[in-house]
Amino acid sequence: MSAEEETKKPSAEAPHPAPLPEGERDTKGSPSDGAAKGTSGGAKRARIGLNVGLMSALALVLFLIANYLSFRWYDRWDWTSDELYTLSQRSKQVLGRINKRIDVYVFVSRGDTMFADLKELFTRYGAETHRLKVEFVDPDLNPTRFQLLSQRLGVRSGQTPQGQTITDVAIAVSSGERRWFITRDDLQDVEIGGEEGAPRPEMTGFKAEQALTSAIVHVQSSRVTKICFTKGHGEWAVSGFGERGLGHVREDLRPDNYETEEIETRGRSEIPRGCDAVAVIGPQRPFDEAEAGSLRAYVTGGGNLLLALDPVLDRASQGRSRMMPSGLESLARELGVRVDDALVLEADEGHRLDPNLVEVFVATNYGQHPLVSGFGEAPLAFVSTRAVRPADGSSATAVVTTTDEAWAETDIAGLVEGRNPERGDTDVRGPVPLVVATEAPAPSGNARRGQNAARPRGGRVVVIGDADFLNTDFFRQPLVVNRDFTLATFAWLTQREELVAIGAKPARSGSLNLTEGDLSKLFLYVVVLMPFAALVLGGATWLSRRS
């Protein structure tokens, strides 16, 4: 047997394959076996594709849910040192109770120093409620939209010599028919700083949260703050702009969100409902007892009263000139204020604006009262003023007084006849009070309808011996504080300062001041030395590798 045949001969020790069962002989290794494998692989791929599709759809749904939740409920971190943009708990409570849409129009340009601060603050407000709709309107870039809104909202505007638009309102808040205006002074405290010879305004306090939250509270409220001015006795007219007109006062009260109304007291048994304060400005004819009684009931019921009683001379009274009564002297006395039949004479030449002792003078002495807090020694102008003072034993406070050199002259006939006035024993010695404020005891029953029923209080009263301090010439004169004093008086009377207790946040400047020398050094280091050092290091590295 050859070697080749020897290798082809099966080994005796090699095992023989076991015979297959008869039922498997025809199927094992048949063509149908490949088809079965193909069907199984297709089903598996289909299941894998279905799982991938379901997982992708689920991931997409989770992604959309996460985006929606992050859009509706998200948190922002305030990294400023004084948490300038962090909302107080009071603001969050107010925003959480908003039940209707509130539109906010911001008339601040992008170049304004407050723009970024307001943008961030409104983002914080938007995170608390979706009912606040904020629109920034640049009066210079979008004049058409600004004109439309200013006409609809009643916002006044003007032009600077450089052609820029300025407004008396920085932010307007509106809800339905209710409106509330916020001025720039409401948003920030400003001091003049900078280097000598180059002063510039610097924000020292950020008050925007207080102003905005207060505005939201007001437009959500069902009431407005209304000042009612009496008429029918020759008083100054709210609708007039000329002599003895208060149109300029009404216009300046409007941005502070007051409504004004003239009321007739003659023939009425009570003051109309809804008057937060009643103002009697310069009556020429006396009030009768019934009218004085209605004012008395109003104040003792929690109402607020301003009496500006000009001295009216009765030149033909039994042959002697005297002070004509206003009919409200007894009411003022019951409230703790004494109105004298005497004219204030200011003898200090530094406080007289007119050679005549009786005419125009200024007062710079203010008492310890919130009505004049912060006035310092700013001058307040008066004309032909009647003396008023706290009654003996009352809690009334002298808010503004004359100098020690002044006195109140009781010899009215001598003044009318032109005799030189001299200080007498019957005269009121200086300093003579010009403005007196008091607060009546709280009513024993429920608060007057139209007042805050949850906080019953006594009425607040301010008595001034002059109405000419409201003259438009004084009101628009920046050297005197007649306008500020008037607005402060109405704010104190109506307790507007107690609306929302959110303090101003200190704003620390983070600016970097560079001198010309600093800029030269910066240019040398950044533009010259740093690139030169990079070139030297690069050249040294290249030479070391070549070697």
C-alpha positions in Angstrom: 0.0 0.0 0.0 1.4 3.3 -1.0 2.0 6.2 1.3 -0.7 8.2 -0.4 -3.3 5.4 0.1 -2.1 5.1 3.7 -3.0 8.7 4.3 -6.4 8.3 2.7 -7.4 5.3 4.8 -9.6 6.3 7.6 -8.2 5.9 11.0 -9.6 3.1 13.0 -9.7 5.3 16.1 -11.7 8.2 14.5 -15.2 8.3 15.8 -18.2 7.8 13.5 -20.9 10.4 13.5 -24.1 9.3 15.2 -27.0 8.6 12.9 -29.7 11.3 12.9 -33.3 10.6 13.8 -35.4 9.9 10.8 -37.6 13.0 11.4 -34.6 15.4 11.3 -32.8 13.9 8.3 -34.9 15.8 5.8 -34.9 19.3 7.6 -31.3 19.5 8.9 -29.3 21.5 6.4 -32.2 22.0 4.1 -32.8 25.4 2.1 -35.7 26.3 4.4 -33.2 26.7 7.2 -31.8 29.9 5.7 -35.2 31.4 5.2 -36.1 30.8 8.9 -32.9 32.6 10.0 -33.7 35.6 7.7 -37.2 35.9 9.2 -35.8 35.8 12.7 -33.1 38.5 12.0 -35.7 40.8 10.4 -38.0 40.6 13.4 -35.1 41.3 15.7 -34.1 44.4 13.7 -37.7 45.6 13.7 -37.8 45.3 17.5 -34.5 47.2 17.8 -35.8 49.9 15.5 -39.1 50.2 17.4 -37.2 50.5 20.7 -34.9 53.2 19.3 -37.9 55.1 18.0 -39.7 54.9 21.3 -36.7 55.9 23.2 -36.1 58.9 20.9 -39.7 60.0 21.2 -39.5 59.6 25.0 -36.3 61.7 25.1 -37.9 64.3 22.9 -41.0 64.5 25.2 -38.7 64.7 28.3 -36.7 67.5 26.6 -39.9 69.5 25.8 -41.2 69.0 29.4 -37.9 70.2 30.8 -37.8 73.2 28.6 -41.4 74.1 29.5 -40.8 73.8 33.2 -37.6 75.8 33.0 -39.4 78.5 31.1 -42.3 78.7 33.6 -40.4 78.0 36.8 -36.8 78.9 36.9 -34.4 80.5 39.4 -31.8 83.2 38.8 -28.8 83.9 41.0 -28.0 87.5 42.1 -24.2 87.9 42.4 -24.3 91.6 43.2 -22.8 92.5 46.6 -26.0 94.0 47.9 -28.4 91.6 46.1 -29.6 94.5 44.0 -32.1 92.5 42.0 -33.3 90.0 44.6 -37.0 90.5 45.1 -38.3 90.9 48.7 -40.9 88.6 50.1 -43.4 91.4 50.1 -43.0 91.8 46.3 -43.4 88.1 45.7 -46.6 88.1 47.7 -48.0 90.9 45.7 -47.0 89.3 42.4 -48.5 86.0 43.5 -51.9 87.6 44.0 -52.1 89.3 40.6 -55.4 88.1 39.1 -55.5 90.1 35.8 -53.2 91.4 33.1 -51.0 94.4 33.9 -49.3 96.3 31.1 -46.0 98.0 31.9 -44.5 100.6 29.5 -40.9 101.6 30.1 -39.9 104.8 28.5 -36.1 104.4 29.0 -33.7 104.3 26.1 -31.0 101.6 25.8 -28.3 104.1 26.4 -29.7 105.1 29.8 -27.7 104.1 32.8 -30.8 102.4 34.3 -31.7 100.3 31.3 -29.7 97.2 32.3 -30.9 97.4 35.9 -34.6 97.6 34.9 -34.2 94.9 32.3 -32.9 92.5 34.9 -35.4 93.5 37.5 -38.3 92.9 35.1 -36.9 89.5 34.3 -37.2 88.7 38.0 -40.8 90.0 38.1 -41.6 87.8 35.0 -40.3 84.7 36.8 -42.9 85.2 39.5 -46.0 85.9 37.3 -47.0 85.6 33.7 -49.6 88.3 34.0 -47.1 91.1 33.8 -46.6 92.3 30.2 -43.6 94.6 29.9 -42.7 96.7 26.8 -39.6 98.9 26.5 -40.3 101.9 24.3 -37.4 104.1 23.3 -38.9 107.6 22.6 -36.0 108.4 20.2 -35.8 105.1 18.3 -39.5 104.4 18.2 -41.2 107.8 18.2 -44.4 106.6 16.6 -45.1 104.0 19.2 -44.1 106.5 22.0 -46.5 109.2 20.7 -49.3 106.7 20.5 -48.8 105.5 24.1 -48.2 109.0 25.5 -51.5 110.2 24.0 -53.4 107.2 25.3 -51.8 107.3 28.8 -51.5 111.0 29.2 -47.7 111.2 29.4 -46.1 114.6 28.8 -42.9 114.9 26.8 -40.5 117.5 25.5 -37.2 118.0 23.6 -33.7 118.8 24.8 -31.5 121.3 22.9 -29.7 118.2 21.5 -33.0 116.9 20.1 -33.5 114.0 22.6 -37.0 113.3 23.9 -37.6 113.6 27.6 -40.7 112.6 29.6 -42.2 113.4 33.0 -42.8 109.6 33.4 -40.2 106.8 33.3 -42.6 103.9 33.6 -46.4 103.7 33.1 -48.3 100.8 34.7 -51.8 100.1 33.5 -54.5 97.6 34.2 -57.9 98.3 32.6 -58.8 101.9 33.4 -56.3 102.2 36.3 -53.0 103.8 35.7 -49.9 104.5 37.8 -46.9 106.6 36.8 -43.3 106.2 38.1 -40.8 109.0 37.7 -37.0 108.7 37.6 -36.8 110.1 41.1 -39.0 107.2 42.2 -36.5 104.7 40.8 -33.2 105.9 42.2 -31.4 108.1 44.7 -28.8 110.2 43.0 -25.9 112.2 44.3 -23.5 114.4 42.3 -20.1 112.9 42.4 -16.9 112.7 40.3 -13.7 114.6 40.3 -13.5 118.3 41.0 -14.4 120.2 37.9 -16.2 117.3 36.3 -19.2 116.4 38.5 -21.5 113.7 37.3 -24.7 112.1 38.8 -24.1 108.8 40.6 -26.9 106.4 41.7 -26.6 105.8 45.5 -29.9 103.9 46.0 -32.0 101.6 43.8 -35.7 102.1 44.6 -37.2 100.5 41.5 -38.6 97.5 43.4 -40.5 99.6 45.8 -41.9 101.9 43.1 -42.9 98.9 40.8 -44.6 96.9 43.6 -46.4 100.0 44.8 -47.6 100.6 41.3 -48.9 97.0 40.9 -50.7 97.3 44.3 -52.4 100.5 43.1 -53.6 99.4 39.7 -54.9 96.2 41.3 -56.8 98.1 43.8 -60.5 99.1 43.3 -59.9 102.7 44.5 -57.9 105.7 43.6 -56.4 108.4 45.8 -58.7 111.4 45.3 -58.1 115.0 46.5 -61.4 117.0 46.7 -61.1 120.8 46.5 -64.0 122.9 47.9 -65.6 125.6 45.8 -68.4 128.2 46.2 -66.5 130.6 48.6 -64.1 132.2 46.1 -61.5 129.5 46.5 -58.7 128.9 44.1 -60.0 126.9 41.1 -58.5 123.5 40.3 -59.3 123.9 36.6 -57.7 127.3 36.2 -54.2 128.2 35.2 -54.2 131.9 35.7 -54.3 134.0 38.9 -55.9 132.0 41.7 -55.7 128.9 39.6 -54.5 125.4 40.6 -54.2 123.8 37.2 -50.4 123.5 37.6 -50.9 121.8 41.0 -53.4 119.3 39.4 -50.9 118.6 36.6 -48.1 117.9 39.1 -50.3 115.7 41.2 -51.3 113.6 38.3 -47.9 111.8 37.8 -48.1 111.0 41.5 -51.3 109.2 40.7 -53.8 111.5 42.4 -57.3 112.3 41.1 -58.6 115.8 41.8 -62.3 116.9 42.0 -64.1 120.1 42.9 -66.9 119.7 45.4 -69.6 122.0 46.6 -70.1 122.0 50.4 -73.0 124.4 50.6 -76.3 122.7 51.1 -74.6 119.3 51.8 -74.9 117.5 55.1 -71.7 115.5 54.6 -68.5 115.4 52.5 -69.0 113.2 49.4 -67.7 109.6 49.7 -64.4 108.7 48.2 -62.5 111.9 49.1 -59.1 110.8 50.6 -58.4 114.4 51.5 -60.3 117.7 51.3 -58.5 120.9 50.5 -59.8 124.4 51.3 -57.6 126.8 49.4 -57.9 130.6 49.9 -61.6 131.1 50.5 -62.8 134.8 50.1 -66.2 134.3 51.7 -66.9 132.5 55.0 -68.2 128.9 55.4 -71.5 128.7 57.3 -71.9 126.6 60.4 -73.5 123.6 58.5 -70.5 123.5 56.2 -68.0 123.6 59.0 -70.0 120.9 60.7 -69.7 118.6 57.7 -66.0 119.1 57.6 -65.8 118.4 61.4 -67.7 115.1 60.9 -65.5 114.2 58.0 -62.3 114.7 60.0 -63.5 113.0 63.2 -64.6 110.1 61.0 -61.1 109.6 59.7 -61.0 112.1 56.8 -58.0 114.4 56.0 -58.2 118.1 55.8 -55.9 120.9 54.3 -56.8 124.5 55.3 -54.9 127.2 53.4 -56.5 130.4 54.8 -55.4 133.6 53.2 -55.8 136.7 55.3 -58.8 138.5 54.0 -59.2 142.1 55.2 -62.6 143.6 55.9 -61.9 147.3 55.3 -65.4 148.6 56.1 -66.3 146.9 59.3 -67.6 149.5 61.7 -65.1 152.0 60.5 -62.1 149.8 61.4 -60.2 147.3 59.2 -60.1 143.8 60.6 -59.5 140.2 59.5 -62.5 138.7 57.9 -63.3 135.3 59.4 -63.3 132.2 57.2 -65.9 130.4 59.3 -63.4 127.6 60.0 -61.5 129.1 62.9 -63.6 127.2 65.5 -63.1 124.0 63.6 -59.4 124.4 63.5 -59.4 125.2 67.3 -61.3 122.1 68.0 -58.6 120.1 66.1 -55.8 121.7 68.0 -54.8 124.6 65.8 -55.3 128.3 66.6 -55.8 130.7 63.7 -55.0 134.3 64.8 -56.3 137.5 63.4 -52.8 138.7 62.8 -50.4 139.2 59.8 -46.9 137.8 59.8 -44.2 140.4 59.4 -40.6 139.1 58.7 -38.0 141.6 59.9 -35.0 139.6 58.9 -33.7 141.1 55.7 -32.0 137.8 54.7 -35.4 136.2 54.5 -37.4 139.0 52.8 -37.8 139.0 49.1 -39.6 142.3 49.1 -38.9 145.6 51.0 -42.4 145.5 52.4 -42.6 143.5 55.7 -46.0 142.1 54.8 -45.2 140.9 51.3 -43.0 138.0 50.0 -40.6 136.3 52.4 -39.1 132.9 52.8 -39.0 130.5 55.7 -36.1 128.0 56.4 -36.9 126.8 59.9 -38.6 123.4 59.9 -39.9 121.4 62.8 -39.4 117.7 63.6 -42.2 116.3 61.4 -42.2 113.7 58.6 -43.9 116.3 56.3 -40.7 118.3 56.0 -38.1 115.6 56.7 -35.1 116.1 54.3 -35.9 119.8 53.5 -32.8 121.0 55.4 -32.7 124.8 55.2 -34.3 125.0 51.7 -36.3 128.2 51.4 -40.1 128.0 51.3 -41.8 131.2 49.9 -44.9 132.8 51.5 -46.9 136.0 50.7 -49.0 138.0 53.2 -49.4 135.2 55.6 -51.9 134.8 58.5 -50.5 133.5 61.8 -51.4 130.0 62.9 -50.0 128.1 65.9 -50.7 125.0 68.0 -53.4 125.5 70.5 -52.5 125.3 74.2 -52.6 121.7 75.4 -52.9 120.2 71.9 -50.6 117.7 70.2 -50.3 119.8 67.1 -46.8 120.5 65.7 -45.4 123.7 64.2 -44.1 122.4 60.9 -42.7 125.7 59.5 -41.8 128.8 61.4 -40.3 132.3 60.8 -37.1 133.6 62.2 -36.8 135.1 65.7 -36.9 138.6 64.2 -40.5 138.1 62.9 -43.8 138.8 64.7 -47.5 138.6 63.9 -49.1 142.1 63.9 -52.6 142.3 65.4 -53.1 146.0 64.5 -54.6 145.4 61.1 -56.1 148.9 60.8 -52.7 150.4 61.2 -51.3 148.3 58.4 -54.1 149.2 56.1 -53.7 152.9 56.9 -50.0 152.7 56.1 -48.6 153.3 59.6 -45.2 151.8 60.3 -45.7 148.5 62.2 -44.1 148.2 65.6 -43.9 145.1 67.8 -46.5 145.4 70.6 -47.5 143.5 73.7 -50.6 142.1 71.9 -48.6 140.8 68.9 -47.5 137.2 68.5 -43.7 137.1 69.0 -41.4 135.2 66.8 -40.6 132.6 65.7 -44.2 132.6 64.4 -45.6 129.3 63.1 -46.7 129.4 59.5 -47.8 125.7 59.0 -49.2 123.5 61.7 -50.0 119.8 61.4 -52.0 117.5 63.7 -53.7 114.2 63.8 -57.2 113.7 65.2 -57.8 110.7 67.6 -58.7 107.4 65.9 -62.5 106.9 65.4 -64.1 104.6 67.9 -66.2 102.8 65.3 -65.5 101.5 61.9 -63.3 103.5 59.6 -65.1 106.0 57.2 -66.2 104.4 54.0 -63.5 105.0 51.5 -60.7 104.6 54.0 -58.8 101.5 54.9 -61.3 99.6 57.1 -58.6 97.3 58.4 -56.6 100.2 59.9 -59.0 102.9 61.3 -57.2 106.1 62.1 -57.9 109.7 63.0 -57.9 112.3 60.3 -54.8 114.2 59.5 -55.0 118.0 59.4 -52.6 120.7 58.0 -53.4 124.4 58.5 -51.4 127.0 56.6 -51.9 130.8 56.9 -51.4 131.4 53.2 -52.6 130.2 49.8 -50.2 132.2 47.7 -47.4 129.7 48.3 -49.2 127.7 45.6 -48.7 130.4 43.0 -47.4 129.1 39.7 -44.3 131.4 39.9 -43.2 129.8 43.1 -44.2 126.3 42.0 -41.9 126.5 38.9 -39.1 128.3 40.7 -36.2 125.9 41.4 -34.7 128.1 44.1 -37.6 127.5 46.5 -39.3 124.2 47.6 -42.9 125.2 47.3 -43.7 122.4 44.8 -41.9 119.8 46.9 -43.7 121.0 50.0 -47.1 120.9 48.4 -46.6 117.3 47.1 -45.2 116.3 50.5 -48.3 117.8 52.2 -50.7 115.7 50.2 -48.6 112.6 50.6 -48.6 113.0 54.3 -52.3 113.7 54.5 -53.2 110.6 52.5 -50.6 108.4 54.1 -49.2 107.5 50.7 -45.7 107.0 52.2 -46.9 103.9 54.0 -48.1 101.9 50.9 -45.3 99.4 50.5 -42.4 99.1 53.0 -39.5 98.1 50.8 -36.4 100.1 51.4 -34.0 101.4 48.8 -31.0 99.1 48.1 -27.6 100.7 48.2 -25.9 100.9 44.8 -22.2 100.7 45.0 -20.4 101.8 41.9 -18.1 99.2 40.4 -16.4 101.4 37.8 -12.7 101.4 37.1 -11.2 104.8 36.8 -8.0 105.0 34.6 -5.8 108.0 34.3 -3.8 108.9 31.1 -0.7 107.4 32.8 -2.6 104.2 33.5 -3.7 103.9 29.9 -0.1 104.4 28.7 1.2 101.7 31.0 -1.7 99.4 29.9 -0.8 100.0 26.2 2.9 99.3 26.9 2.2 96.0 28.7 -0.5 94.6 26.5 0.4 95.8 23.0 4.3 96.0 23.2 5.8 93.9 26.0 3.5 90.8 26.0 3.8 90.2 22.2 7.5 90.9 22.3 7.9 88.3 25.2 6.0 85.8 23.1 8.3 86.3 20.2 11.4 86.0 22.3 10.2 82.7 23.9 9.1 81.3 20.5 12.5 82.2 19.0 14.4 80.6 21.9 12.3 77.4 21.6 12.9 77.2 17.9 16.7 77.6 18.3 16.9 75.0 21.0 15.1 72.5 18.8 17.4 73.3 15.8 20.4 72.6 18.0 
